[in-house]
Every structure is written in C-alpha cells, then in structure tokens.
Amino acid sequence: MIPILKAEFRKLWTVRSTYFLFGFTFLITGPLLGLWAYGYKNVGTANMTPNALLDYLFAVVGVASVFLSIRTILHVGHEYRYNTITYSLTATNRRFKLFLAKWLSALGFSLVSATLTVLLGLVCLHIGWAWHGVHPMTQHVALGNFLLRSLVTVWGEVTYAFIIAVLVRNLIGAIVAVLVLPTTLENLLSLLLHGNVKYLPYTALGNITDTGSKVSLASGLTVVSAYVVAGMLVAYLLFQKRDAN
C-alpha cells in the first residue's frame, strides 16, 4: 500500500498543473482577496465587525476548495485520458489499494495546500490593513471551530470531486459537473425544494462555512457524510467492475 501511495503523491508533484493551480489559487485568495478586497479596500468591515477576519478565512477556504476539487479531477482524469490507468492497475494486486491511494493522496495534498493558502492569505490581509493604516477592532475567531469547519469543507469538496471523477471518467465532463452542480443545478432545485435545499450535497457543504447559516455544524456534517459514504461506495463498486479502458 505504501509504494502505491508514494507513487500517487509523486504523480501530483510532477505535473505542472499542480503548481499552476496552487499559484492561481494564491493569487486570488492572497493579493486579490486578502491584500486588496478584504485588506486595503474593505476598511469599513475591518473596523466595524469582529468577524471580518473569520469571513475572510472562510472565503479563502471556499475558493481554495474549488481549485483543489479541479486538481483532484485532474489527478484522476489524466489516468483515463492518457490511458495510464492500465499501468496503475497492473502495478497493484487489488484495485481497492489504488482507489484508496488516489483518494488519500488527493486529500492529503489538498489539506496541505489549503493550510498554506490560509497562512499566505493571512499575511496578505495584514499587509493590506497596514497599507491603508487600518487598526481593526478585536477579531473573534474560535480557532477549533474554524479548523473543524475548514477541514470538513476541504474533505467534502475533494471527496465529491473524486467521486465525480471516478464515475464520469472524463476530464472535461467531471470539471463541468463540479462547476455546474453547486451553482446552476442546485440553485434551480432550490426553487422546488425551498427549505429542503439544505439537504443537497453542495448546499449542505456550503452551510458549514456560512457564518450566517442557521444550519448547525452537526446537521451539515451528517448530510455531507451521508453523500460521501454513499458516493464512495458506488464509485468503488464501479471502479472495481469497470474495465481499465
């Protein structure tokens, strides 16, 4: 199992898209959101609310999760696009090991990337405040609660993307699905479901980092976990039965 896991991490670190997506994520969350939008320009919010820092941190996690989802899809989809999945499958005696290694490597990489993005974003935010001479009021950040919600968000987003990538097995189709499902499709379904929209997968995940949401963390985590367990089971069964082509 360990050699397979190392091989999957090696795949992540030896492709240019990994560094491109991380750099692009930092550009949006750091200089654009942190230094400019929340730091230099959003002076009123920084001075008037004690949640300005927390709102920014959740915004960073949300944006980073989207790009990490795309990175996860590339990690899985490239195998099918270039037919290297055949070599990966022949290198292990059980498909379950490869399935688990791909998910764990994508998740581990995403957690490290999200942590670095948040830390770099904090630096940019404080530079923005200092640039404009802002001295924000005391910020209220429950560190444990923030870390738990952020962990669930990254875990949920990456796992959703992994499930979609395994089910679709097409790079473009999976990326489109990840971008369309949480926005267009779930917004349309909200017109029919009304209050029950909180039970949709991406809406439930979004409520976890929404500081204004009335949905509890336990409720959101339960819904997300149900989708993850069911989705991973279906994805594994299809991964086990389908041919490698």
N, C-alpha and C positions, 0 to 999 in steps of 0.2 A: 504494500500500500504506500509506503514512504517513497519509494522510487517513482511511482506514478504521480504522487502529489508533487514531488520536486519537478518532474517533467512538465506538469501543468503550470506551475509557477514560472518555470523557465520560458514557457510559451508566452506568458503575459509580459515578461520583462524584455523579450527580444523582438517585439514588434513596435513599429513607430507609432501606431495609433494609440498605444498606451500613453506615451509621453505627450502626444498631441492633445488627447482628451484631458489629461491632467492639467496641462498648461492652459487650455481653453477654459476649463472649469475655474482655475485660479484667477484667470483674467477677469471673468465675470464676477466671481464672489469677492475677490480681493480689491483690485483697483476700481472697478466699476461700482459694485455694491458697497463695499466697505469704505474705501477711501473717499469716493465721490458722493454716492447717493445717501448712505447712512451716516457717513462721517462729516464731509465738508458741507453738503447741501442740506441735510436733514437736521439742522441745528435746533429747530423748534422741538422736535420729538426728543432729541437728546437731552434738552433742558427741562422738558415738561413731564415726561413719563419715566417711571422707574423700570419700565420693561423694554426700553429701546435696545439695550444690549441683547436681551433674550430674543426679541423679534428678529434681530439681525442674525443671530446664531442659528435660529430655526430656518431662516431664509437660506443661509449657506448650506445647511444640511439638505434642504429641499432641492436646491439647484444641483448640488453635488450628486445627490441620489439619482437624478435623471441621467446625468452623463455616465455615472457608474453603471446604470442599467444598460446603456448603449455599449459600454465597454464589455459587459458580461455577454451581451448578444454577439458581439464580435468574437469573443473568446470561443463561444460555442459554434457560431455560424461559419466561421472561417474553416472549421474542420470539414463541414459538409460542402462548402463552396469549392474548396480545393481538394476534396476527397482524401484528406489526410486522416479522416476518422478511421479508415481501414487500417492504417498503421497503428493508431492508438488502440484499436480493439484487439489487434493481434499481439500487442505488447503486454496484455494482461490476460489472466485466465478467467476473470469474471467481469462482466460488464458493470456490475454494481460498483466495483472499485473505481472504474473510470468515471462513472456517473457521479459518485460521491467526491472524487478528487477534483473534478471540474467545478462542482458547486462550492466546495470548501476553498479552493484556490481563488475563485471569483469573489467569494465572501470575504476571505482574509485580505485580499488585495484592496477591496472596497473599504473595509474598515480602516485600514492604514491610510488610504488616500483621503477618506473623509476626515480623519483626525488631523492630518497635515493641512488640509484645506481650511479647516476651522481655525487652527493655530495661525496660519498665514493671514487669514481673514481678520483675525483679532488685531494683528499688527497693523494692517492697513486701516482698520477702523480707528484705532487710536492715533495713527498718523493724520487721518482726516480731521479728527477732533482738534488735534494740536495745530494743524494747518490753519484752521479757522478760529483758533483761540477759544474753543469751547471747553467748558468745565461742567460736564454733565452731572446731574444730581445722582445720588447713590442708586446704583442699579441692583435690582433684585433678581438674582439668578440662583435657583435651587439646583446646585450642581448635580446631585444624584438624580433628580427628576429629569434634568436636561439630558444627561448621559443615557439614561434608560430610554427616553423617548427617541433620542437620536439613533441609538443602537437598533431599536425596533424599526425605525424608518428605513435605515440603510439595509438591514436584514430583509425587510419586507420587499423593498423596491428591487433589490438584487435578485432575490429568490423568485419574485414574479417574472422578472426578465429572463432568468434562467429557465423557468418552466415554459414560457412562451417560445424561447429559442429552441428548446428540445422538441416541443410539439410542432412548431412550424417548420423548422429545419431549413429555413430560407432567410438569408441575411436581411434583405430589404423588407420582406414581409414581416419579420419579427420586429424590426425597428419601427415600422409604420404602426404595428399593433401597440407597441409600448407608448408611442406618442399619441395615438388616437383614443385608446381605451380610457385613460384617465381624464381626458378633456371632452372631446366631441361625444363619444358614446355614452359616458356616464352622465354628462350634462343633459343629453336627450332623455335618458332613462329617468332622471330626476323629475321630469315633467309628469311622468306616470306614477312614480313611486312616492313622491313627496317626502314625508318624514322617514320613510323606509330606505331612502337613498343612502343612509349611513351604513347599510349592510352590503353595499357594493364594495368590491376589493380595494380600489384606489381611493375611494371616498373615505373608507374606514382608515386607511393608512394616512391620508391627509389630515384627518381629525386628530391624530396623535400629536402632531406638531402645531396644530392650530390653537393658539393661546385663547382664542375667543370661542372655541367649540364647547358645547355643553355635553359632549360625549366623553365619558370617563376613559382613562387610560386602560383600565381593565376590560371595559367593553370593546374598545377599539382593538386591543391586543387579541381578544378572543376571536373576533371576526377575522382579523388578518391571519391568525394562526390556523383557523379552520380552512381558509383558502390555500394557505401554504401546504398544509398536510395533504389535503385532497389533490392539489395540483402536482405536488412532488410525487405522490403515489401514481397518478395517471401518467405523468412524464416518464417515470422509471419503468412502468409496465410497457409503454410504447418503445422506450429506448431498448428494453430487453428483447422485445419481439421483432422490431423492425430490422430489415437488413441494413448493412452499413452504407449503402449507396443512396 
